[in-house]
Amino acid sequence: MTGKRLRLILLFLVVYLSWDAYALVYPFIGRWSADVTRSLLQLPLTSYRFEYSLVSWTVSHRFLHAFMRAVYRAGFAGSFWLPALYLTFTDPERAKRLAFRFALGFGILALSFLILHVHAPHVVYDLPGRYAPNDWTARPEFVLPSPHCTLAFIGLLSVLEVKRKENIPLAVFLALVPISTVLLGEHWVWDAVAGFLVALVAVGLEKRV
């Protein structure tokens, strides 16, 4: 491994750990964040009937449910590290740009959660399926925009810029992450949409710098 690639991996590690640090201090600095869940529920695609039907359909298809659970569980770290390592070893210059995009994405998410937050569908409604309890890295306020979807879309947009056939499996995985969050009731449809918008802003800002 060359020194340049090692420095890139360290850069990605710093960016990744910065989010962990933010999550650790969030209970102290995020106490003034406004809960706007009730306002979100005024939007379409947020009703109990919609969420229950969607999650019930997913749970009723065992293979699909198990597959979506696997994608979701790998989604946060996988959406960050898979494109990071791929570009580090194939295109170090693009990898550096990706690190900056991830940092911008984390920054936008951090600012957003300091201002307002919502709660996930499975918290608001009694939905079928099992849900892991939140821990310090996955605060219940970290919902809109979805961190999973933000990272996945930043990674996807960056990977699609490199037009190679070997990118397809990675691109498919990244595209499935937002789908899994919605099908499992971990996030609202609007969380995924907001995550996509954050990704667009992060990528757009990086291109202008």
ChimeraX commands (.cxc) that place a marker at each C-alpha (Angstrom):
marker #1 position 0.00,0.00,0.00 radius 0.5
marker #1 position 1.44,3.35,-1.00 radius 0.5
marker #1 position 1.70,6.28,1.37 radius 0.5
marker #1 position -0.90,8.20,-0.64 radius 0.5
marker #1 position -3.49,5.46,-0.26 radius 0.5
marker #1 position -2.72,5.09,3.43 radius 0.5
marker #1 position -3.25,8.82,3.93 radius 0.5
marker #1 position -6.57,8.56,2.12 radius 0.5
marker #1 position -7.74,5.74,4.36 radius 0.5
marker #1 position -6.75,7.80,7.41 radius 0.5
marker #1 position -8.68,10.74,5.96 radius 0.5
marker #1 position -11.78,8.60,5.54 radius 0.5
marker #1 position -11.33,7.29,9.08 radius 0.5
marker #1 position -11.22,10.82,10.48 radius 0.5
marker #1 position -14.39,11.74,8.55 radius 0.5
marker #1 position -16.16,8.58,9.71 radius 0.5
marker #1 position -15.17,9.00,13.35 radius 0.5
marker #1 position -16.27,12.62,13.27 radius 0.5
marker #1 position -19.84,11.38,12.97 radius 0.5
marker #1 position -19.35,9.05,15.93 radius 0.5
marker #1 position -18.02,12.01,17.92 radius 0.5
marker #1 position -21.05,14.09,16.94 radius 0.5
marker #1 position -23.42,11.29,17.96 radius 0.5
marker #1 position -21.65,11.05,21.30 radius 0.5
marker #1 position -22.11,14.73,22.17 radius 0.5
marker #1 position -25.52,15.14,20.52 radius 0.5
marker #1 position -27.52,14.61,23.75 radius 0.5
marker #1 position -25.82,17.73,25.11 radius 0.5
marker #1 position -25.80,19.97,22.03 radius 0.5
marker #1 position -29.03,18.73,20.45 radius 0.5
marker #1 position -31.35,19.27,23.39 radius 0.5
marker #1 position -32.90,22.34,21.73 radius 0.5
marker #1 position -33.73,20.49,18.49 radius 0.5
marker #1 position -37.43,20.85,17.61 radius 0.5
marker #1 position -39.52,17.68,17.21 radius 0.5
marker #1 position -41.52,18.18,14.00 radius 0.5
marker #1 position -42.91,14.65,13.71 radius 0.5
marker #1 position -46.50,15.90,13.84 radius 0.5
marker #1 position -45.84,18.22,10.92 radius 0.5
marker #1 position -44.28,15.37,8.95 radius 0.5
marker #1 position -47.40,13.26,9.47 radius 0.5
marker #1 position -49.40,15.83,7.55 radius 0.5
marker #1 position -47.55,14.79,4.38 radius 0.5
marker #1 position -48.68,11.93,2.09 radius 0.5
marker #1 position -47.05,8.50,2.44 radius 0.5
marker #1 position -46.80,8.84,6.23 radius 0.5
marker #1 position -50.11,7.34,7.36 radius 0.5
marker #1 position -50.35,4.30,9.60 radius 0.5
marker #1 position -52.15,2.39,6.87 radius 0.5
marker #1 position -49.40,3.08,4.36 radius 0.5
marker #1 position -46.55,2.19,6.70 radius 0.5
marker #1 position -48.25,-0.90,8.10 radius 0.5
marker #1 position -49.15,-2.21,4.66 radius 0.5
marker #1 position -45.64,-1.60,3.34 radius 0.5
marker #1 position -43.83,-3.25,6.23 radius 0.5
marker #1 position -46.34,-6.12,6.42 radius 0.5
marker #1 position -45.81,-6.83,2.74 radius 0.5
marker #1 position -42.04,-6.88,3.24 radius 0.5
marker #1 position -42.24,-9.12,6.31 radius 0.5
marker #1 position -44.59,-11.54,4.51 radius 0.5
marker #1 position -41.88,-12.23,1.92 radius 0.5
marker #1 position -39.29,-13.91,4.10 radius 0.5
marker #1 position -36.40,-13.92,1.66 radius 0.5
marker #1 position -36.98,-10.30,0.73 radius 0.5
marker #1 position -37.27,-9.32,4.37 radius 0.5
marker #1 position -34.07,-11.12,5.34 radius 0.5
marker #1 position -32.26,-9.64,2.34 radius 0.5
marker #1 position -33.46,-6.11,3.12 radius 0.5
marker #1 position -32.43,-6.54,6.76 radius 0.5
marker #1 position -28.95,-7.57,5.66 radius 0.5
marker #1 position -28.68,-4.60,3.31 radius 0.5
marker #1 position -29.90,-2.22,5.99 radius 0.5
marker #1 position -27.53,-3.52,8.64 radius 0.5
marker #1 position -24.60,-3.15,6.28 radius 0.5
marker #1 position -25.97,0.08,4.87 radius 0.5
marker #1 position -24.37,2.78,6.99 radius 0.5
marker #1 position -20.81,1.48,7.22 radius 0.5
marker #1 position -21.05,-0.20,3.81 radius 0.5
marker #1 position -22.25,2.94,2.05 radius 0.5
marker #1 position -19.23,4.77,3.45 radius 0.5
marker #1 position -16.40,2.27,3.36 radius 0.5
marker #1 position -17.14,0.27,0.20 radius 0.5
marker #1 position -16.98,3.24,-2.21 radius 0.5
marker #1 position -14.20,4.77,-0.10 radius 0.5
marker #1 position -11.94,1.74,-0.38 radius 0.5
marker #1 position -12.90,1.06,-3.99 radius 0.5
marker #1 position -11.93,4.55,-5.13 radius 0.5
marker #1 position -8.88,4.66,-2.87 radius 0.5
marker #1 position -7.38,1.71,-4.72 radius 0.5
marker #1 position -8.66,2.51,-8.22 radius 0.5
marker #1 position -8.76,6.30,-8.39 radius 0.5
marker #1 position -7.10,8.08,-5.44 radius 0.5
marker #1 position -7.96,11.55,-6.75 radius 0.5
marker #1 position -11.67,10.71,-6.88 radius 0.5
marker #1 position -11.34,9.11,-3.44 radius 0.5
marker #1 position -10.11,12.40,-2.01 radius 0.5
marker #1 position -13.10,14.15,-3.52 radius 0.5
marker #1 position -15.41,11.49,-2.09 radius 0.5
marker #1 position -13.99,12.05,1.40 radius 0.5
marker #1 position -14.81,15.75,1.07 radius 0.5
marker #1 position -18.33,14.90,-0.12 radius 0.5
marker #1 position -18.90,12.62,2.86 radius 0.5
marker #1 position -17.62,15.34,5.19 radius 0.5
marker #1 position -20.02,17.85,3.65 radius 0.5
marker #1 position -22.87,15.36,3.95 radius 0.5
marker #1 position -22.11,14.74,7.62 radius 0.5
marker #1 position -21.90,18.49,8.20 radius 0.5
marker #1 position -25.32,19.13,6.65 radius 0.5
marker #1 position -26.85,16.27,8.64 radius 0.5
marker #1 position -25.29,17.52,11.88 radius 0.5
marker #1 position -26.63,21.03,11.37 radius 0.5
marker #1 position -30.05,19.71,10.41 radius 0.5
marker #1 position -30.40,17.56,13.54 radius 0.5
marker #1 position -29.39,20.48,15.74 radius 0.5
marker #1 position -32.35,22.44,14.37 radius 0.5
marker #1 position -35.10,19.84,14.03 radius 0.5
marker #1 position -35.80,16.13,14.06 radius 0.5
marker #1 position -38.54,13.55,13.59 radius 0.5
marker #1 position -39.01,10.01,14.84 radius 0.5
marker #1 position -38.92,6.88,12.70 radius 0.5
marker #1 position -42.08,5.07,11.49 radius 0.5
marker #1 position -41.50,2.10,13.78 radius 0.5
marker #1 position -41.28,4.50,16.73 radius 0.5
marker #1 position -44.43,6.44,15.82 radius 0.5
marker #1 position -46.46,3.37,14.85 radius 0.5
marker #1 position -46.69,-0.20,16.07 radius 0.5
marker #1 position -45.33,-2.01,13.03 radius 0.5
marker #1 position -44.65,-5.72,12.42 radius 0.5
marker #1 position -41.08,-6.94,12.59 radius 0.5
marker #1 position -38.29,-6.60,15.12 radius 0.5
marker #1 position -36.38,-3.38,15.62 radius 0.5
marker #1 position -33.08,-3.06,17.39 radius 0.5
marker #1 position -32.95,-0.51,20.20 radius 0.5
marker #1 position -31.19,2.74,19.41 radius 0.5
marker #1 position -27.64,3.14,20.63 radius 0.5
marker #1 position -25.32,6.13,20.88 radius 0.5
marker #1 position -24.33,5.87,17.21 radius 0.5
marker #1 position -27.94,5.73,15.98 radius 0.5
marker #1 position -29.85,8.33,17.93 radius 0.5
marker #1 position -33.66,8.25,17.60 radius 0.5
marker #1 position -33.46,11.83,16.32 radius 0.5
marker #1 position -31.23,10.87,13.37 radius 0.5
marker #1 position -34.09,10.22,10.96 radius 0.5
marker #1 position -34.79,13.14,8.61 radius 0.5
marker #1 position -32.66,13.33,6.51 radius 0.5
marker #1 position -31.66,9.69,6.67 radius 0.5
marker #1 position -27.91,9.24,7.33 radius 0.5
marker #1 position -28.09,5.81,5.66 radius 0.5
marker #1 position -29.61,7.30,2.52 radius 0.5
marker #1 position -27.34,10.34,2.48 radius 0.5
marker #1 position -24.19,8.22,2.49 radius 0.5
marker #1 position -25.64,5.75,-0.02 radius 0.5
marker #1 position -26.62,8.49,-2.47 radius 0.5
marker #1 position -23.27,10.30,-2.12 radius 0.5
marker #1 position -21.50,7.00,-2.78 radius 0.5
marker #1 position -23.83,6.13,-5.66 radius 0.5
marker #1 position -23.47,9.50,-7.39 radius 0.5
marker #1 position -19.69,9.28,-7.01 radius 0.5
marker #1 position -19.43,5.70,-8.26 radius 0.5
marker #1 position -21.65,6.42,-11.27 radius 0.5
marker #1 position -19.21,9.12,-12.35 radius 0.5
marker #1 position -16.74,6.30,-13.04 radius 0.5
marker #1 position -18.24,4.48,-15.99 radius 0.5
marker #1 position -16.93,0.95,-15.51 radius 0.5
marker #1 position -18.80,-2.35,-15.63 radius 0.5
marker #1 position -17.12,-3.54,-12.43 radius 0.5
marker #1 position -18.88,-0.70,-10.60 radius 0.5
marker #1 position -22.30,-2.27,-11.13 radius 0.5
marker #1 position -22.42,-4.54,-8.02 radius 0.5
marker #1 position -21.38,-1.66,-5.78 radius 0.5
marker #1 position -23.86,0.70,-7.44 radius 0.5
marker #1 position -26.67,-1.86,-6.98 radius 0.5
marker #1 position -25.86,-2.25,-3.28 radius 0.5
marker #1 position -25.82,1.53,-2.76 radius 0.5
marker #1 position -29.14,1.88,-4.60 radius 0.5
marker #1 position -30.72,-0.83,-2.43 radius 0.5
marker #1 position -29.81,0.84,0.86 radius 0.5
marker #1 position -32.45,3.62,0.67 radius 0.5
marker #1 position -35.03,1.08,-0.52 radius 0.5
marker #1 position -34.30,-1.14,2.47 radius 0.5
marker #1 position -34.76,1.71,4.95 radius 0.5
marker #1 position -38.25,2.43,3.63 radius 0.5
marker #1 position -39.42,-1.16,3.15 radius 0.5
marker #1 position -38.44,-2.04,6.72 radius 0.5
marker #1 position -40.08,0.99,8.32 radius 0.5
marker #1 position -36.75,2.27,9.57 radius 0.5
marker #1 position -37.26,5.53,7.69 radius 0.5
marker #1 position -40.06,7.48,6.07 radius 0.5
marker #1 position -40.14,7.94,2.31 radius 0.5
marker #1 position -39.37,11.60,2.94 radius 0.5
marker #1 position -36.22,10.69,4.88 radius 0.5
marker #1 position -34.87,9.00,1.77 radius 0.5
marker #1 position -35.90,11.96,-0.42 radius 0.5
marker #1 position -34.20,14.37,1.99 radius 0.5
marker #1 position -31.10,12.17,2.04 radius 0.5
marker #1 position -30.96,12.34,-1.75 radius 0.5
marker #1 position -31.24,16.14,-1.65 radius 0.5
marker #1 position -28.44,16.37,0.93 radius 0.5
marker #1 position -26.29,14.16,-1.31 radius 0.5
marker #1 position -26.98,16.41,-4.29 radius 0.5
marker #1 position -25.98,19.47,-2.29 radius 0.5
marker #1 position -22.81,17.81,-0.95 radius 0.5
marker #1 position -21.73,16.62,-4.39 radius 0.5
marker #1 position -22.60,19.97,-5.96 radius 0.5
marker #1 position -20.63,21.94,-3.36 radius 0.5
marker #1 position -17.62,19.68,-3.76 radius 0.5
marker #1 position -17.62,20.21,-7.52 radius 0.5
marker #1 position -17.58,23.98,-7.05 radius 0.5
marker #1 position -14.64,23.99,-4.65 radius 0.5
marker link #1:1,2 radius 0.2
marker link #1:2,3 radius 0.2
marker link #1:3,4 radius 0.2
marker link #1:4,5 radius 0.2
marker link #1:5,6 radius 0.2
marker link #1:6,7 radius 0.2
marker link #1:7,8 radius 0.2
marker link #1:8,9 radius 0.2
marker link #1:9,10 radius 0.2
marker link #1:10,11 radius 0.2
marker link #1:11,12 radius 0.2
marker link #1:12,13 radius 0.2
marker link #1:13,14 radius 0.2
marker link #1:14,15 radius 0.2
marker link #1:15,16 radius 0.2
marker link #1:16,17 radius 0.2
marker link #1:17,18 radius 0.2
marker link #1:18,19 radius 0.2
marker link #1:19,20 radius 0.2
marker link #1:20,21 radius 0.2
marker link #1:21,22 radius 0.2
marker link #1:22,23 radius 0.2
marker link #1:23,24 radius 0.2
marker link #1:24,25 radius 0.2
marker link #1:25,26 radius 0.2
marker link #1:26,27 radius 0.2
marker link #1:27,28 radius 0.2
marker link #1:28,29 radius 0.2
marker link #1:29,30 radius 0.2
marker link #1:30,31 radius 0.2
marker link #1:31,32 radius 0.2
marker link #1:32,33 radius 0.2
marker link #1:33,34 radius 0.2
marker link #1:34,35 radius 0.2
marker link #1:35,36 radius 0.2
marker link #1:36,37 radius 0.2
marker link #1:37,38 radius 0.2
marker link #1:38,39 radius 0.2
marker link #1:39,40 radius 0.2
marker link #1:40,41 radius 0.2
marker link #1:41,42 radius 0.2
marker link #1:42,43 radius 0.2
marker link #1:43,44 radius 0.2
marker link #1:44,45 radius 0.2
marker link #1:45,46 radius 0.2
marker link #1:46,47 radius 0.2
marker link #1:47,48 radius 0.2
marker link #1:48,49 radius 0.2
marker link #1:49,50 radius 0.2
marker link #1:50,51 radius 0.2
marker link #1:51,52 radius 0.2
marker link #1:52,53 radius 0.2
marker link #1:53,54 radius 0.2
marker link #1:54,55 radius 0.2
marker link #1:55,56 radius 0.2
marker link #1:56,57 radius 0.2
marker link #1:57,58 radius 0.2
marker link #1:58,59 radius 0.2
marker link #1:59,60 radius 0.2
marker link #1:60,61 radius 0.2
marker link #1:61,62 radius 0.2
marker link #1:62,63 radius 0.2
marker link #1:63,64 radius 0.2
marker link #1:64,65 radius 0.2
marker link #1:65,66 radius 0.2
marker link #1:66,67 radius 0.2
marker link #1:67,68 radius 0.2
marker link #1:68,69 radius 0.2
marker link #1:69,70 radius 0.2
marker link #1:70,71 radius 0.2
marker link #1:71,72 radius 0.2
marker link #1:72,73 radius 0.2
marker link #1:73,74 radius 0.2
marker link #1:74,75 radius 0.2
marker link #1:75,76 radius 0.2
marker link #1:76,77 radius 0.2
marker link #1:77,78 radius 0.2
marker link #1:78,79 radius 0.2
marker link #1:79,80 radius 0.2
marker link #1:80,81 radius 0.2
marker link #1:81,82 radius 0.2
marker link #1:82,83 radius 0.2
marker link #1:83,84 radius 0.2
marker link #1:84,85 radius 0.2
marker link #1:85,86 radius 0.2
marker link #1:86,87 radius 0.2
marker link #1:87,88 radius 0.2
marker link #1:88,89 radius 0.2
marker link #1:89,90 radius 0.2
marker link #1:90,91 radius 0.2
marker link #1:91,92 radius 0.2
marker link #1:92,93 radius 0.2
marker link #1:93,94 radius 0.2
marker link #1:94,95 radius 0.2
marker link #1:95,96 radius 0.2
marker link #1:96,97 radius 0.2
marker link #1:97,98 radius 0.2
marker link #1:98,99 radius 0.2
marker link #1:99,100 radius 0.2
marker link #1:100,101 radius 0.2
marker link #1:101,102 radius 0.2
marker link #1:102,103 radius 0.2
marker link #1:103,104 radius 0.2
marker link #1:104,105 radius 0.2
marker link #1:105,106 radius 0.2
marker link #1:106,107 radius 0.2
marker link #1:107,108 radius 0.2
marker link #1:108,109 radius 0.2
marker link #1:109,110 radius 0.2
marker link #1:110,111 radius 0.2
marker link #1:111,112 radius 0.2
marker link #1:112,113 radius 0.2
marker link #1:113,114 radius 0.2
marker link #1:114,115 radius 0.2
marker link #1:115,116 radius 0.2
marker link #1:116,117 radius 0.2
marker link #1:117,118 radius 0.2
marker link #1:118,119 radius 0.2
marker link #1:119,120 radius 0.2
marker link #1:120,121 radius 0.2
marker link #1:121,122 radius 0.2
marker link #1:122,123 radius 0.2
marker link #1:123,124 radius 0.2
marker link #1:124,125 radius 0.2
marker link #1:125,126 radius 0.2
marker link #1:126,127 radius 0.2
marker link #1:127,128 radius 0.2
marker link #1:128,129 radius 0.2
marker link #1:129,130 radius 0.2
marker link #1:130,131 radius 0.2
marker link #1:131,132 radius 0.2
marker link #1:132,133 radius 0.2
marker link #1:133,134 radius 0.2
marker link #1:134,135 radius 0.2
marker link #1:135,136 radius 0.2
marker link #1:136,137 radius 0.2
marker link #1:137,138 radius 0.2
marker link #1:138,139 radius 0.2
marker link #1:139,140 radius 0.2
marker link #1:140,141 radius 0.2
marker link #1:141,142 radius 0.2
marker link #1:142,143 radius 0.2
marker link #1:143,144 radius 0.2
marker link #1:144,145 radius 0.2
marker link #1:145,146 radius 0.2
marker link #1:146,147 radius 0.2
marker link #1:147,148 radius 0.2
marker link #1:148,149 radius 0.2
marker link #1:149,150 radius 0.2
marker link #1:150,151 radius 0.2
marker link #1:151,152 radius 0.2
marker link #1:152,153 radius 0.2
marker link #1:153,154 radius 0.2
marker link #1:154,155 radius 0.2
marker link #1:155,156 radius 0.2
marker link #1:156,157 radius 0.2
marker link #1:157,158 radius 0.2
marker link #1:158,159 radius 0.2
marker link #1:159,160 radius 0.2
marker link #1:160,161 radius 0.2
marker link #1:161,162 radius 0.2
marker link #1:162,163 radius 0.2
marker link #1:163,164 radius 0.2
marker link #1:164,165 radius 0.2
marker link #1:165,166 radius 0.2
marker link #1:166,167 radius 0.2
marker link #1:167,168 radius 0.2
marker link #1:168,169 radius 0.2
marker link #1:169,170 radius 0.2
marker link #1:170,171 radius 0.2
marker link #1:171,172 radius 0.2
marker link #1:172,173 radius 0.2
marker link #1:173,174 radius 0.2
marker link #1:174,175 radius 0.2
marker link #1:175,176 radius 0.2
marker link #1:176,177 radius 0.2
marker link #1:177,178 radius 0.2
marker link #1:178,179 radius 0.2
marker link #1:179,180 radius 0.2
marker link #1:180,181 radius 0.2
marker link #1:181,182 radius 0.2
marker link #1:182,183 radius 0.2
marker link #1:183,184 radius 0.2
marker link #1:184,185 radius 0.2
marker link #1:185,186 radius 0.2
marker link #1:186,187 radius 0.2
marker link #1:187,188 radius 0.2
marker link #1:188,189 radius 0.2
marker link #1:189,190 radius 0.2
marker link #1:190,191 radius 0.2
marker link #1:191,192 radius 0.2
marker link #1:192,193 radius 0.2
marker link #1:193,194 radius 0.2
marker link #1:194,195 radius 0.2
marker link #1:195,196 radius 0.2
marker link #1:196,197 radius 0.2
marker link #1:197,198 radius 0.2
marker link #1:198,199 radius 0.2
marker link #1:199,200 radius 0.2
marker link #1:200,201 radius 0.2
marker link #1:201,202 radius 0.2
marker link #1:202,203 radius 0.2
marker link #1:203,204 radius 0.2
marker link #1:204,205 radius 0.2
marker link #1:205,206 radius 0.2
marker link #1:206,207 radius 0.2
marker link #1:207,208 radius 0.2
marker link #1:208,209 radius 0.2
view
